[in-house]
Amino acid sequence: MPQVKDYKDIVGQSVIDELFAIGEKSRDLKIQHVNSTAVGGGVAEILTRLVPMMNELGVQARWDVIKGGEKFFAITKKMHNALHGVPETFTDDDWAHFMEVDRENARSMNFDNNVVFIHDPQPIGLVEQREHLDNKWVWRCHIDFSEPRENVWLFLKDFIERFDGAIFSAPAFSRPLKTKQFLISPSIDPLSDKNKDLSDDFVRDIFDRFGIDRKRPVVTQISRFDYLKDPVGVIKAYRLVKRYIDCQLVLAGGGATDDPEGEKVLSEVREAANGDRDVFVLLLPPSSDVEINALQRGSTVVLQKSLREGFGLTVAEAMWKSRPVIASAVGGIPLQIKHKYNGILTHSIEGTAYWIKQLINEPNYARELARNGKEHIRQNFLITRHLRDYLLLSLSLFHDKDIVYL
């Protein structure tokens, strides 16, 4: 696993020196992260690297994952959808079961740390333990919070305001709250298997393994099979392009243990593909980071046609690999893409199809977007910046400040 100093050639020595200086100031901190899944999704990916890096800098950091059954994760999936604006129905039993599971987890966990980061709604009920402890608690929201359904928002708001702070990924997600609010964007790890450099031969071998023809344009979307990622809409856009350009489509991704809808969405995607031999629907296991890396690197255009999006790390991943990216102008994606400068923002299936055609037909412009995109990610969305922000936030909690934006 890479060490902090290994990022020097990417971010510069001054960034590394600053991290170790902040780490020296943070040596008395014990930091705990809690979320709902150890694999699958951007939260787990970030914590997999962020926690060891904190420890390397001298902070005592740990990562715990709550447990929950099928019923619990069905409820939290409905909450996830409702926070993205999707109408969902909740019963009194749903709320009661949610709290029962969180309280059961709390009884088996130790919160003897200076700072506790609770990630997303699933473990939010753990904050009840704060009443008995003399430490700091922060709620970290990774999802699109711009238009939440009122009933779910009011349920969560009561818990959020018990925290010492709430972190959002984009300014649009901030809500009227009594607690302090912090703005911290997620990040990618440029040295991870999903983002590290790969040889051309390796990329070619991966494409050959899946039967994808690199002599023809390849349009790819990497994401969980989730309604909010709109994979069926991607297929519709591909079909509009296919009338004019002989291209191929790759829809690749895995699932998460806290997402029970994945199999249903995957089935609908396969049905929408309707046996088209140029549509590759790839369900990949959690250990497929290098395959995902290769698929992005070898693609002509990368899409992220989300209907809602907390941030969309797959956008940053593709831009880091110098790929031209077309993505929906939702959630945290506009923080990453500056339209027509380092990528393309779209609002519809037809607009997505139009820009796919443009970038395939204008490779020089596509390369210019890709060059600008990689530099934007290097400057703003790498894990070294994320590590710095979390440590500075943790230190700030022990000083009297009304509000801090990082």
C-alpha positions in Angstrom: 0.0 0.0 0.0 1.4 3.5 -0.9 2.8 5.7 1.8 2.1 9.4 2.1 5.6 10.3 0.8 4.9 8.3 -2.4 2.5 11.0 -3.6 5.3 13.6 -3.8 5.8 13.3 -7.6 2.0 13.9 -8.1 1.3 16.7 -5.6 4.7 18.2 -4.8 7.0 18.1 -1.8 5.4 21.1 -0.2 2.0 19.3 0.1 3.7 16.3 1.7 5.6 18.5 4.2 2.3 20.3 5.1 0.6 16.9 5.8 3.3 15.8 8.2 3.3 19.2 9.9 -0.5 18.9 10.4 0.0 15.3 11.5 2.4 16.4 14.2 -0.2 18.8 15.6 -2.8 16.0 15.5 -0.9 13.3 17.3 -3.2 13.5 20.4 -6.2 12.8 18.3 -8.1 9.5 18.2 -10.4 9.5 15.2 -13.2 6.9 14.5 -15.1 6.5 11.2 -18.3 4.6 11.0 -20.3 3.6 7.9 -22.6 0.8 6.7 -20.4 -1.1 4.2 -16.8 -2.2 4.0 -16.9 -2.7 0.2 -18.8 -1.1 -2.7 -19.3 2.6 -3.3 -17.1 5.7 -2.9 -17.3 5.9 0.9 -15.7 2.5 1.5 -13.1 3.3 -1.2 -12.1 6.6 0.5 -11.9 5.1 4.0 -9.9 2.2 2.8 -7.0 4.6 2.1 -7.8 7.6 4.3 -7.7 5.7 7.6 -4.2 4.1 7.0 -2.9 7.5 5.9 -4.1 9.1 9.1 -2.3 6.5 11.1 0.9 7.0 9.1 0.8 10.7 10.1 0.6 9.7 13.8 -3.1 10.0 14.3 -4.9 7.0 16.0 -7.6 6.3 13.4 -10.0 3.4 13.1 -12.9 2.4 10.9 -16.0 0.5 12.0 -18.9 -0.9 9.9 -22.4 -1.3 11.4 -24.4 -4.4 10.9 -27.9 -4.7 9.6 -30.3 -7.2 8.0 -32.2 -7.2 4.8 -35.1 -5.2 6.3 -32.8 -2.5 7.6 -31.0 -2.0 4.3 -34.3 -1.9 2.4 -35.4 0.9 4.7 -32.1 2.8 4.4 -32.3 2.4 0.6 -35.7 4.1 0.7 -34.2 6.8 2.8 -31.4 7.2 0.3 -33.9 7.5 -2.6 -36.1 10.0 -0.6 -33.2 12.2 0.1 -32.6 12.4 -3.6 -36.2 13.5 -4.1 -37.8 10.2 -4.9 -41.3 9.7 -3.4 -41.2 6.8 -0.8 -43.6 5.6 1.8 -42.4 5.0 5.4 -44.4 3.3 8.2 -44.0 3.8 12.0 -42.5 0.3 12.0 -39.8 1.4 9.4 -38.6 4.2 11.7 -38.8 1.9 14.8 -36.8 -0.8 13.1 -34.2 1.7 11.9 -33.6 2.9 15.4 -33.6 -0.6 16.9 -30.8 -1.6 14.6 -28.7 1.5 15.2 -29.2 1.1 19.0 -28.2 -2.6 18.8 -25.0 -1.6 17.0 -24.3 1.1 19.5 -24.4 -1.4 22.4 -21.6 -3.5 20.7 -19.4 -0.6 19.8 -16.8 1.5 21.5 -16.8 5.3 21.0 -13.8 6.1 23.2 -12.2 8.5 20.6 -11.7 12.3 20.4 -13.6 12.6 17.1 -16.3 10.3 15.7 -17.2 10.6 12.0 -20.6 9.1 11.1 -21.0 8.6 7.4 -24.4 9.0 5.7 -27.9 8.2 7.2 -27.5 4.5 8.0 -25.6 4.9 11.3 -26.9 8.3 12.2 -28.8 7.0 15.2 -25.5 6.2 16.9 -25.2 9.9 17.9 -27.5 9.1 20.8 -24.3 7.8 22.5 -22.9 11.3 22.4 -25.0 12.3 25.4 -22.9 10.0 27.6 -19.5 11.0 26.2 -17.1 14.0 26.2 -15.9 13.9 22.6 -16.8 15.5 19.3 -19.2 14.0 16.7 -19.4 14.9 13.0 -22.0 13.7 10.5 -20.5 13.3 7.0 -23.1 13.4 4.2 -21.9 11.9 0.9 -25.3 12.1 -1.0 -27.2 14.8 -2.9 -29.1 16.7 -0.3 -30.5 19.5 -2.5 -34.1 18.4 -2.7 -34.8 15.9 0.1 -38.3 14.6 0.9 -39.6 16.5 3.9 -40.5 13.5 6.1 -37.0 12.0 5.8 -35.3 15.3 6.2 -37.2 16.1 9.4 -36.4 12.7 10.8 -32.7 13.1 10.1 -32.5 16.8 11.1 -33.3 15.9 14.7 -30.2 13.7 14.8 -27.9 15.9 12.7 -28.4 18.8 15.1 -27.0 16.7 17.9 -23.6 16.5 16.1 -20.9 19.1 16.6 -20.7 19.5 12.8 -22.1 18.3 9.5 -20.0 17.9 6.3 -21.5 18.3 2.9 -19.8 17.7 -0.5 -21.2 20.7 -2.4 -22.6 24.1 -1.4 -26.0 23.2 -2.8 -26.4 20.4 -0.2 -26.1 22.7 2.8 -29.4 22.9 4.9 -30.6 25.3 7.6 -29.1 23.7 10.7 -28.2 24.7 14.2 -24.9 22.8 14.1 -21.7 23.9 12.3 -21.4 23.1 8.6 -18.3 22.1 6.7 -17.7 21.9 3.0 -15.4 19.0 2.0 -15.4 17.4 -1.4 -14.6 13.7 -1.7 -11.4 12.5 -3.5 -9.7 9.8 -5.4 -6.5 8.0 -4.7 -4.2 8.4 -7.7 -2.0 5.5 -6.6 -4.8 3.0 -5.9 -5.4 0.0 -8.3 -8.4 1.9 -9.7 -6.4 5.0 -10.7 -2.7 4.0 -11.0 -1.0 4.1 -14.4 -1.5 0.9 -16.5 0.5 -0.3 -19.5 -1.2 -0.2 -23.0 -0.7 -4.0 -23.2 -2.6 -4.5 -19.9 -5.5 -2.3 -21.1 -5.6 -4.2 -24.4 -5.7 -7.5 -22.6 -8.7 -6.4 -20.5 -10.6 -5.3 -23.5 -9.8 -8.5 -25.3 -11.0 -10.5 -22.2 -14.4 -8.8 -22.4 -14.6 -9.0 -26.2 -14.7 -5.3 -26.7 -13.3 -4.0 -30.0 -10.9 -1.1 -29.5 -10.8 -0.4 -33.2 -14.3 1.1 -32.9 -15.3 3.9 -30.5 -16.1 2.8 -27.0 -18.5 4.7 -24.7 -18.3 3.7 -21.1 -20.2 4.3 -17.8 -18.8 2.9 -14.6 -21.2 2.9 -11.7 -23.4 0.8 -9.4 -26.5 -0.6 -11.0 -28.8 2.0 -9.5 -31.8 3.8 -10.8 -30.2 7.2 -9.9 -27.3 6.4 -12.2 -29.8 6.0 -15.1 -28.2 3.1 -16.9 -31.3 2.6 -19.1 -31.0 6.3 -20.1 -27.4 5.7 -21.1 -28.6 2.9 -23.4 -31.1 5.2 -25.0 -28.4 7.8 -25.6 -26.2 5.2 -27.1 -28.9 4.1 -29.5 -29.3 7.7 -30.7 -25.6 7.8 -31.4 -25.5 4.4 -33.0 -27.7 5.7 -35.9 -24.7 7.7 -37.1 -21.5 6.1 -35.6 -20.6 2.5 -35.3 -19.8 2.5 -31.6 -20.0 0.2 -28.6 -21.3 0.8 -25.1 -19.9 -0.6 -21.8 -22.0 -0.4 -18.6 -19.8 -1.8 -15.9 -20.0 -1.8 -12.1 -20.7 -3.8 -9.0 -23.0 -3.6 -6.0 -22.9 -2.7 -2.4 -24.0 -4.7 0.6 -26.3 -1.9 1.7 -28.1 -1.6 -1.7 -30.8 -4.2 -2.1 -32.1 -2.8 -5.4 -29.0 -3.6 -7.5 -30.1 -6.9 -8.9 -33.4 -5.6 -10.0 -31.8 -2.6 -11.8 -29.2 -5.0 -13.4 -32.1 -7.1 -14.7 -33.8 -4.1 -16.3 -30.5 -2.9 -17.9 -30.0 -6.3 -19.5 -33.6 -6.3 -20.8 -33.1 -2.8 -22.2 -29.9 -3.9 -23.9 -32.1 -6.4 -25.8 -29.3 -8.7 -27.0 -27.3 -5.9 -28.7 -23.9 -7.5 -29.2 -22.3 -4.0 -29.0 -23.7 -3.4 -25.5 -21.5 -4.9 -22.7 -23.3 -5.1 -19.4 -20.6 -6.2 -16.9 -21.3 -7.1 -13.3 -17.9 -6.9 -11.7 -16.8 -8.3 -8.3 -15.4 -6.0 -5.6 -11.9 -7.0 -6.5 -12.1 -5.5 -10.0 -10.4 -2.2 -9.5 -7.7 -2.7 -12.1 -10.3 -3.9 -14.6 -12.4 -0.7 -14.0 -9.2 1.3 -14.4 -8.4 -0.3 -17.7 -12.0 0.1 -19.0 -11.9 3.8 -18.3 -8.4 4.3 -19.8 -9.3 2.4 -23.0 -12.6 4.2 -23.6 -13.1 6.9 -26.2 -15.7 8.7 -24.1 -16.7 8.2 -20.4 -20.2 9.0 -19.2 -21.8 9.6 -15.8 -25.5 10.2 -16.7 -26.8 10.4 -13.1 -30.2 11.7 -12.2 -29.0 12.6 -8.8 -25.4 12.5 -7.5 -23.7 13.2 -4.2 -20.4 13.9 -6.0 -19.7 11.2 -8.6 -16.2 10.0 -8.0 -16.2 8.1 -11.3 -16.1 11.5 -13.0 -12.9 12.4 -11.2 -11.5 8.9 -11.9 -12.0 9.2 -15.6 -10.7 12.8 -15.8 -7.6 11.7 -13.9 -7.0 9.1 -16.6 -7.1 11.9 -19.3 -10.5 10.7 -20.7 -13.1 13.1 -22.1 -16.1 13.0 -19.8 -19.7 13.8 -20.4 -21.8 13.9 -17.2 -25.1 15.2 -15.9 -25.1 18.7 -14.3 -26.4 17.4 -11.0 -25.1 17.2 -7.4 -21.3 17.6 -7.0 -20.5 16.9 -10.7 -20.4 20.6 -11.7 -17.6 21.1 -9.1 -15.5 18.8 -11.2 -16.6 19.7 -14.7 -16.4 23.2 -16.1 -18.5 22.9 -19.2 -16.6 22.9 -22.5 -13.3 23.5 -20.7 -12.5 20.2 -19.0 -15.5 18.1 -19.8 -19.2 18.3 -20.8 -22.3 18.9 -18.7 -25.6 17.7 -20.0 -29.3 17.7 -19.0 -31.0 15.1 -21.2 -30.6 11.9 -23.1 -30.6 13.8 -26.4 -27.9 16.2 -25.1 -25.8 13.3 -24.0 -26.1 11.7 -27.4 -25.2 15.0 -29.2 -22.0 15.4 -27.2 -21.0 11.8 -27.6 -21.1 12.3 -31.3 -19.2 15.6 -31.1 -16.3 14.2 -29.0 -16.0 11.0 -31.2 -15.9 13.2 -34.3 -13.6 15.8 -32.9 -10.7 13.9 -31.2 -8.5 17.0 -30.9 -11.1 18.8 -28.8 -11.7 15.6 -26.8 -8.0 15.5 -26.0 -8.0 19.1 -24.9 -10.9 18.6 -22.5 -9.1 15.5 -21.1 -5.8 17.4 -20.5 -7.6 20.2 -18.7 -9.6 17.7 -16.7 -6.7 15.8 -15.3 -5.0 19.0 -14.1 -8.3 20.1 -12.4 -8.5 16.8 -10.5 -4.8 17.0 -9.5 -5.3 20.5 -8.1 -8.6 19.8 -6.2 -9.7 16.2 -5.8 -6.9 14.0 -4.7 -6.8 12.1 -1.4 -3.9 14.2 0.0 -6.2 17.3 0.0 -9.0 15.2 1.6 -6.7 14.0 4.3 -5.6 17.6 5.1 -9.2 18.8 5.3 -10.3 16.0 7.7 -7.3 16.6 10.0 -7.8 20.4 10.0 -11.6 19.9 10.7 -10.8 17.6 13.6 -8.5 20.1 15.1 -11.0 23.0 14.6 -13.6 21.2 16.6 -11.7 21.9 19.8 -11.6 25.7 19.1 -14.5 28.1 19.4 -15.5 28.9 15.8 -19.0 29.6 14.6 -18.6 28.0 11.2 -15.6 26.7 9.2 -15.5 26.1 5.5 -12.5 24.0 4.2 
